[in-house]
């Protein structure tokens, strides 16, 4: 009897061992057999494999993940007409470059500057992702791979609103090791990640940490949706990959908190995938447009509209003949869902609409007259994107004055401590232009042109519409607390 019992236990042990071995073989085959998301396999080159581990608990090491991803990470050296601290106006010294980047998305052109950044190759033909600010205004781009070889690169396209750029190495004539692009939506707070890049020019530096938060909004624009990580990200890391434990790129490192320790941000790979696809196929990014003015839903407003809670976005105005207007959306509607995803705050709706492809039919759930209603909307193309395309196609002419202006929004007026929003603010002045030689500076507010009031962008456009070479202009400026006139003769150069 005891012998039979021992025989039975021995048989169970053998079966258990066989089961574990078989399970391990199935798991290994499944994990390594996955295909790349954005690129086809290139058998002749060593590729970044998907590591069949979730956490580095067994060995206590990230070595396999680092070994897999490093061949695809590049060091980017650029020469550009960058900003740099030299030659800034007192106005710029006081408010800083970040103020202008935020409101105007541009910096004045000055002497050539050299800068360093990182990137990651996501296609064996040499297509790489990096940050738009890494290659902004670059006149030369040189890429160095892990083996020390140098390659020329050119910008396929860049999108400032998401700070993403696509590069092509060696005109696509060579083959490169590349990384797979993963699904950032599957990442959870607490998941292990590593960041790879060239901080301070130190190539192939690997740092490890976790996902600290998701959907972070930094006030950079309506498309803020960053992954936050405590993996060390430093100057030079910009554009490098944030990688999960399967060796997949789940983010593009883009920002750090100044003075903050262990607080970095990355563009989610799912957003990067959409931008990359459009830049690669069309050379530009098209964004959706709904045609509504929106605001947060406060508790008081929710009660007044009969809503159950404050989760939703209140429509305050609808543009006539816009996609929203044609679909029957009305002021007072509370938007609850966009294509099945909840819109709890204005940023949620702005991001969802902006990332939707123009011409797409979407379903929106709204709260109207104490009840829910589903509305079908055909998304349009954002007007500012269409205008940008027209400027890029040569349909718009350069400013005869040699400067660019922007409307004074309430936020700009508040930042500059202006008593009124009348006028326009100078966003850029062309070097060597008559306006620059007359002393007009970025940050100046234009109040008058030839003794005629400039109250808005429309007034400014009307006054300069018919200006031609040789015309004499007298411009009243406000610069800080003082007012001054400048005069110059227009010339297109």
C-alpha positions in Angstrom: 0.0 0.0 0.0 2.8 2.4 0.9 4.7 1.5 -2.3 1.6 2.3 -4.4 1.3 5.6 -2.6 4.9 6.4 -3.3 4.5 5.4 -6.9 1.4 7.6 -7.2 3.2 10.6 -5.7 6.2 10.1 -8.0 3.9 10.0 -11.1 2.3 13.3 -9.9 5.7 14.9 -9.6 6.8 13.8 -13.1 3.6 15.2 -14.5 4.0 18.5 -12.7 7.6 18.9 -14.0 6.5 18.0 -17.6 3.7 20.6 -17.3 6.0 23.3 -16.2 8.5 22.6 -19.0 5.8 22.5 -21.6 4.2 25.7 -20.3 7.6 27.5 -20.4 8.1 26.4 -24.0 4.7 27.7 -25.1 5.2 31.0 -23.3 8.7 31.5 -24.8 7.4 30.6 -28.3 4.5 33.0 -28.0 6.5 35.9 -26.6 9.3 35.7 -29.2 7.0 35.0 -32.1 5.3 38.4 -32.0 5.6 40.7 -35.0 6.6 44.4 -35.1 3.9 46.9 -35.1 5.2 49.4 -37.7 7.8 47.5 -39.6 8.5 44.2 -41.3 11.1 41.8 -40.1 14.6 42.2 -41.6 16.2 38.8 -41.0 19.7 39.8 -42.0 20.0 42.3 -39.2 20.0 41.8 -35.4 16.6 43.0 -34.2 15.3 44.2 -30.9 13.5 41.1 -29.6 10.5 41.1 -27.3 11.8 40.0 -23.9 9.6 37.3 -22.3 9.6 38.9 -18.9 7.3 41.3 -17.0 9.6 42.4 -14.2 13.3 42.0 -13.6 12.7 39.9 -10.5 14.5 36.7 -11.4 17.9 38.2 -12.2 17.4 41.6 -10.7 18.7 43.1 -14.0 17.4 45.1 -16.9 20.3 43.9 -19.1 18.3 41.9 -21.6 15.9 44.8 -22.3 18.8 47.3 -22.6 20.7 44.9 -24.9 17.6 44.6 -27.1 16.8 48.3 -27.5 20.2 50.0 -27.6 21.0 49.1 -31.3 17.9 51.1 -32.4 18.7 54.2 -30.3 20.6 57.0 -32.0 22.5 60.1 -31.0 21.4 63.2 -32.9 23.8 66.1 -33.6 22.3 69.2 -35.2 23.5 72.6 -36.5 20.6 75.1 -36.6 19.7 78.7 -36.5 18.7 78.4 -32.9 18.0 80.8 -30.1 20.8 80.8 -27.6 21.2 83.3 -24.8 23.1 85.9 -26.8 21.4 89.0 -28.3 18.1 88.7 -26.5 16.0 91.8 -26.0 15.3 93.0 -22.4 11.7 91.9 -22.9 12.8 88.4 -23.7 15.3 88.3 -20.8 12.5 89.2 -18.4 9.8 86.8 -19.6 12.1 84.0 -20.9 12.0 81.9 -24.1 9.4 79.5 -22.6 6.8 82.3 -22.6 7.2 82.8 -26.4 7.4 79.1 -27.1 4.0 78.7 -25.3 2.2 81.5 -27.0 3.9 81.8 -30.4 5.6 78.4 -30.9 8.7 80.1 -32.3 12.0 81.6 -31.3 14.0 84.4 -33.0 16.7 83.3 -35.5 20.2 84.1 -34.3 23.6 82.7 -34.8 24.0 79.0 -35.7 23.8 76.7 -32.7 24.9 73.1 -32.1 22.7 70.8 -30.1 22.4 67.2 -29.0 19.4 64.9 -28.8 18.3 61.3 -29.1 16.0 59.3 -31.2 14.9 55.7 -32.0 14.8 53.9 -35.3 11.4 52.2 -35.8 11.8 50.9 -39.4 14.7 49.0 -40.9 14.9 51.5 -43.8 16.1 54.1 -41.3 12.9 55.9 -40.3 13.4 57.3 -36.8 11.3 59.2 -34.3 12.6 62.1 -32.2 11.3 65.4 -30.7 10.4 68.3 -33.0 12.4 70.7 -30.8 15.6 68.5 -31.2 15.7 69.2 -35.0 13.9 72.5 -35.1 15.5 74.8 -37.8 18.3 72.3 -38.2 20.4 73.0 -41.3 22.5 69.8 -40.7 21.6 66.6 -38.9 24.1 63.9 -38.2 23.1 60.6 -36.5 25.5 58.2 -34.7 24.4 54.6 -34.0 25.7 52.4 -31.2 28.6 51.0 -33.4 29.9 54.6 -33.8 29.0 54.9 -37.5 27.8 58.3 -38.7 24.8 58.9 -41.0 23.2 61.9 -42.6 19.5 62.5 -41.8 16.8 64.7 -43.1 13.5 65.7 -41.6 10.5 63.9 -43.2 8.1 66.0 -41.2 7.6 67.6 -37.8 4.6 68.4 -35.6 5.2 71.2 -33.0 1.9 70.6 -31.3 2.9 67.2 -30.1 6.7 67.8 -30.3 7.3 64.9 -32.6 9.5 64.7 -35.7 10.2 61.9 -38.2 13.7 61.5 -39.7 15.0 59.4 -42.6 18.6 58.2 -42.4 20.9 57.9 -45.5 17.9 58.6 -47.7 16.5 55.2 -46.9 19.3 53.4 -48.8 20.7 51.5 -45.9 19.4 48.9 -43.4 19.3 49.5 -39.7 18.4 47.7 -36.5 15.1 48.9 -35.2 12.7 48.8 -32.3 9.1 47.7 -32.1 6.4 50.2 -31.2 4.1 49.0 -28.4 0.7 49.9 -27.1 1.0 52.8 -24.5 -2.7 52.3 -23.5 -1.8 49.0 -21.9 0.8 50.5 -19.6 -0.3 50.9 -16.0 1.0 53.1 -13.2 3.7 51.1 -11.5 4.9 49.2 -14.6 8.7 49.1 -15.0 10.2 51.1 -17.9 13.7 52.1 -19.1 14.8 55.3 -20.8 17.6 55.2 -23.3 19.4 58.2 -24.8 22.4 60.5 -24.8 22.1 62.8 -21.7 24.7 65.5 -21.9 26.1 63.7 -25.0 26.8 60.4 -23.2 25.6 57.9 -25.8 23.6 54.8 -25.0 22.8 55.7 -21.4 20.2 53.5 -19.8 18.1 54.5 -16.8 15.3 52.6 -15.1 12.1 53.5 -13.3 8.3 53.0 -13.4 5.3 54.7 -14.9 4.5 57.3 -12.3 1.3 58.6 -13.9 -0.7 58.7 -17.1 -2.5 61.4 -19.1 -0.4 64.2 -17.5 -1.3 67.7 -18.8 1.5 70.3 -18.6 -0.3 73.3 -20.1 1.7 73.0 -23.4 -1.5 72.7 -25.5 -4.7 70.7 -26.1 -2.8 67.5 -27.0 -1.1 67.1 -23.7 -1.4 63.4 -22.7 2.0 62.6 -21.3 3.3 59.4 -19.6 5.1 60.5 -16.4 8.1 58.4 -15.3 10.8 58.5 -12.6 13.3 57.0 -15.0 16.1 59.6 -15.1 15.7 61.9 -18.1 18.2 64.7 -18.6 19.2 67.2 -21.3 20.1 65.2 -24.4 17.6 62.4 -23.6 15.0 64.3 -25.6 13.6 62.2 -28.4 14.9 58.9 -27.0 12.6 55.9 -26.3 10.8 55.0 -23.1 10.7 51.2 -23.3 8.6 48.5 -21.5 9.9 45.1 -20.3 9.2 43.5 -23.6 11.6 45.8 -25.4 8.8 47.8 -27.0 8.8 51.6 -27.4 5.8 52.9 -25.4 6.9 56.6 -25.3 9.2 59.3 -26.8 11.0 61.2 -24.0 10.2 64.9 -24.3 10.3 66.9 -21.1 11.5 67.2 -17.6 10.4 69.4 -14.7 13.0 72.1 -14.1 14.5 71.6 -10.7 12.4 68.4 -10.2 14.1 65.2 -9.3 12.8 62.1 -11.0 10.0 63.7 -12.9 10.1 63.2 -16.6 7.5 63.0 -19.4 7.1 61.0 -22.6 4.8 61.3 -25.6 2.6 58.0 -25.6 3.5 55.7 -28.4 -0.1 55.5 -29.6 -0.2 59.2 -30.2 3.3 59.0 -31.8 2.1 56.3 -34.1 -0.7 58.4 -35.5 1.6 61.4 -36.0 4.3 59.3 -37.5 1.9 57.7 -40.0 0.6 61.1 -41.2 4.0 62.7 -41.4 5.4 59.7 -43.4 2.5 59.5 -45.8 1.4 63.1 -46.2 4.2 65.2 -44.9 1.9 67.0 -42.5 -0.6 66.3 -39.8 -4.4 66.8 -40.2 -6.5 67.4 -37.2 -10.2 67.1 -36.6 -12.5 70.1 -35.9 -15.9 70.1 -34.2 -16.7 73.9 -34.2 -17.7 74.5 -30.6 -16.7 76.7 -27.8 -16.5 74.7 -24.5 -15.9 75.2 -20.8 -15.6 73.1 -17.7 -18.8 72.0 -16.1 -19.0 73.3 -12.5 -21.4 72.0 -9.8 -23.6 75.1 -10.2 -23.8 74.8 -14.0 -24.5 71.1 -13.7 -27.4 71.8 -11.4 -28.8 74.5 -13.7 -28.7 72.2 -16.7 -30.2 69.3 -14.7 -27.1 67.1 -15.0 -26.4 64.4 -12.5 -22.8 65.2 -11.9 -19.9 67.5 -13.0 -18.3 65.0 -15.3 -18.8 66.4 -18.8 -18.0 69.4 -21.1 -20.4 72.3 -21.5 -20.9 73.8 -25.0 -21.1 77.5 -24.7 -21.3 78.3 -28.5 -21.5 76.5 -31.8 -20.0 77.9 -35.0 -22.6 78.1 -37.8 -22.2 75.6 -40.6 -19.5 73.8 -38.6 -19.6 70.0 -38.1 -21.2 70.5 -34.7 -23.8 72.9 -36.2 -24.7 70.6 -39.0 -25.1 67.7 -36.5 -27.5 69.7 -34.4 -25.3 70.3 -31.3 -26.5 73.3 -29.3 -25.2 75.7 -26.7 -26.1 74.2 -23.3 -25.5 70.7 -24.4 -23.2 68.7 -22.1 -20.8 66.4 -24.0 -20.4 63.1 -22.1 -18.7 60.7 -24.5 -16.8 60.8 -27.8 -16.7 57.5 -29.6 -17.4 55.6 -26.4 -14.7 57.4 -24.4 -15.8 59.7 -21.5 -15.1 63.4 -21.9 -14.8 64.6 -18.3 -12.9 67.8 -19.0 -12.4 70.2 -21.9 -8.9 68.8 -22.5 -10.4 65.3 -23.0 -12.6 66.6 -25.8 -10.0 68.8 -27.4 -7.6 65.9 -27.6 -10.1 63.4 -28.9 -11.4 65.7 -31.6 -7.9 66.9 -32.6 -6.6 63.3 -33.0 -9.7 62.2 -35.1 -9.2 62.1 -38.8 -11.2 64.7 -40.8 -14.1 63.1 -42.6 -14.6 60.5 -39.9 -18.1 59.8 -38.6 -18.2 59.7 -34.8 -20.9 59.2 -32.2 -21.2 61.6 -29.3 -23.3 61.2 -26.2 -24.7 64.5 -24.9 -26.9 65.5 -21.9 -29.7 67.7 -23.1 -32.9 68.8 -21.3 -32.4 66.3 -18.5 -31.8 63.3 -20.7 -29.0 61.6 -22.7 -29.0 61.8 -26.4 -26.7 60.3 -29.1 -25.5 62.6 -31.9 -23.7 61.6 -35.1 -21.1 64.0 -36.3 -18.8 64.1 -39.3 -15.5 65.6 -38.1 -14.1 68.5 -40.2 -10.5 69.7 -40.7 -9.2 72.3 -38.2 -9.2 75.7 -39.9 -5.7 76.5 -38.6 -4.4 73.3 -40.2 -5.9 74.3 -43.5 -4.3 77.8 -43.3 -1.0 76.3 -42.4 -1.2 74.0 -45.5 -2.0 77.1 -47.6 1.0 78.9 -46.3 3.1 75.9 -47.0 1.8 75.6 -50.5 2.8 79.2 -51.4 -0.8 80.7 -51.4 0.1 83.2 -48.7 2.7 85.9 -49.2 5.3 86.9 -46.6 4.6 90.0 -44.5 5.7 93.2 -46.3 6.6 94.6 -42.9 9.0 91.8 -42.1 7.2 90.8 -38.9 4.5 88.5 -37.6 1.8 89.4 -35.1 -0.7 87.6 -33.0 -4.0 88.6 -31.3 -3.8 89.6 -27.7 -5.7 86.9 -25.8 -6.9 87.5 -22.3 -4.1 85.1 -21.1 -1.4 87.1 -22.9 -2.8 90.3 -21.6 -2.7 88.9 -18.1 0.9 87.6 -18.5 2.1 91.0 -19.8 0.0 93.0 -17.3 -1.8 94.9 -20.1 -4.8 96.9 -19.2 -6.6 96.1 -22.4 -6.6 93.4 -25.1 -6.6 96.0 -27.9 -3.8 95.9 -30.4 -1.7 93.0 -31.6 1.5 91.6 -30.2 4.7 91.1 -32.2 5.5 87.4 -32.3 8.5 87.5 -34.7 10.7 90.0 -36.5 12.7 89.0 -39.5 16.4 89.7 -39.2 17.5 92.6 -41.4 14.0 93.7 -42.2 12.9 97.3 -42.1 10.9 96.6 -39.0 13.9 95.1 -37.2 16.1 98.1 -38.3 13.5 100.5 -37.0 13.8 98.8 -33.6 10.6 96.8 -33.4 11.1 93.9 -31.0 9.3 90.7 -30.3 6.8 91.3 -27.4 6.0 94.9 -28.6 2.3 95.7 -28.8 1.2 97.6 -31.9 -1.4 100.2 -31.1 -1.5 102.4 -34.2 -0.3 102.3 -37.9 -0.1 105.7 -39.6 -2.2 107.3 -36.8 -5.0 104.7 -37.3 -6.1 102.6 -34.3 -5.2 98.9 -34.2 -7.8 97.3 -31.9 -7.7 93.8 -33.3 -6.0 91.4 -35.7 -8.6 92.3 -38.3 -7.7 96.0 -38.0 -4.0 95.2 -38.4 -4.7 93.0 -41.5 -6.8 95.7 -43.1 -4.2 98.4 -42.5 -1.3 96.4 -43.9 -3.2 94.6 -46.7 -2.3 97.1 -49.4 1.1 98.1 -48.1 3.8 98.0 -50.8 7.5 98.5 -51.2 8.5 102.1 -50.7 5.5 103.0 -48.4 6.3 105.0 -45.3 4.8 103.7 -42.0 4.6 105.3 -38.6 3.9 102.7 -35.9 2.9 103.4 -32.3 4.2 100.7 -30.0 3.7 99.8 -26.3 6.7 98.3 -24.7 6.2 97.5 -21.1 4.9 100.6 -19.4 6.0 103.1 -22.1 4.7 104.0 -25.5 7.0 105.0 -28.5 6.7 105.7 -32.2 8.9 104.1 -34.8 9.0 104.9 -38.5 10.4 103.0 -41.5 10.1 102.5 -45.2 8.6 99.2 -46.3 10.7 96.8 -48.4 10.4 93.1 -49.1 14.1 92.5 -49.3 
